[in-house]
Amino acid sequence: MIWVFFIAIGVLLIGGFAALVVGRVGYDPLSEATTTQADPVLSEELGAGEVAAVRFDTALRGYRMDQVDAVLDRLQARIAELEAGDQHVEAEDQHLGAGDQHLGAGDQHR
C-alpha cells in the first residue's frame, strides 16, 4: 500500500519537472522587486539635509543596507563640509566687498 503512495509522488515529480522543462510552468527565483514608495528624487541644489532624508525600498536581492547607509553618511558629511566652505567664502566676499566700498568712499573725499 505504501508503494502506491511513493509511485504517485514519483509521477507527480516527473510530471512537474517535465512541465517546467517544456515551459508550461514558469519559474523565476528573482522576480521583480515591489515598490512601496516613490523613487527618491534629489533637487539640482543638492544639500546635506536632502541626503539625510533619502530612503530606499528594501528587497531580498537588493544592496546591504549597512553599506548604503555608510556611503550616504559619508556623502552627507562631505556635502555639509562643502556647504560650510561655500558659506565661509560668501561671507568673506561680502566682507571684502564692503571694505572696497569704504575705500571708494574715502577716495572721493580727497
Secondary structure in CASP SS format (residue, H / E / C, confidence):
PFRMAT SS
TARGET T0000
AUTHOR 0000-0000-0000
METHOD secondary structure of the structure
MODEL  1
M C 1.00
I H 1.00
W H 1.00
V H 1.00
F H 1.00
F H 1.00
I H 1.00
A H 1.00
I H 1.00
G H 1.00
V H 1.00
L H 1.00
L H 1.00
I H 1.00
G H 1.00
G H 1.00
F H 1.00
A H 1.00
A H 1.00
L H 1.00
V H 1.00
V H 1.00
G C 1.00
R C 1.00
V C 1.00
G C 1.00
Y C 1.00
D C 1.00
P C 1.00
L C 1.00
S C 1.00
E C 1.00
A C 1.00
T C 1.00
T C 1.00
T C 1.00
Q C 1.00
A C 1.00
D C 1.00
P C 1.00
V C 1.00
L C 1.00
S C 1.00
E C 1.00
E C 1.00
L C 1.00
G C 1.00
A H 1.00
G H 1.00
E H 1.00
V H 1.00
A H 1.00
A C 1.00
V C 1.00
R C 1.00
F C 1.00
D C 1.00
T C 1.00
A C 1.00
L C 1.00
R C 1.00
G C 1.00
Y C 1.00
R C 1.00
M H 1.00
D H 1.00
Q H 1.00
V H 1.00
D H 1.00
A H 1.00
V H 1.00
L H 1.00
D H 1.00
R H 1.00
L H 1.00
Q H 1.00
A H 1.00
R H 1.00
I H 1.00
A H 1.00
E H 1.00
L H 1.00
E H 1.00
A H 1.00
G H 1.00
D H 1.00
Q H 1.00
H H 1.00
V H 1.00
E H 1.00
A H 1.00
E H 1.00
D H 1.00
Q H 1.00
H H 1.00
L H 1.00
G H 1.00
A H 1.00
G H 1.00
D H 1.00
Q H 1.00
H H 1.00
L H 1.00
G H 1.00
A H 1.00
G H 1.00
D H 1.00
Q H 1.00
H H 1.00
R C 1.00
END
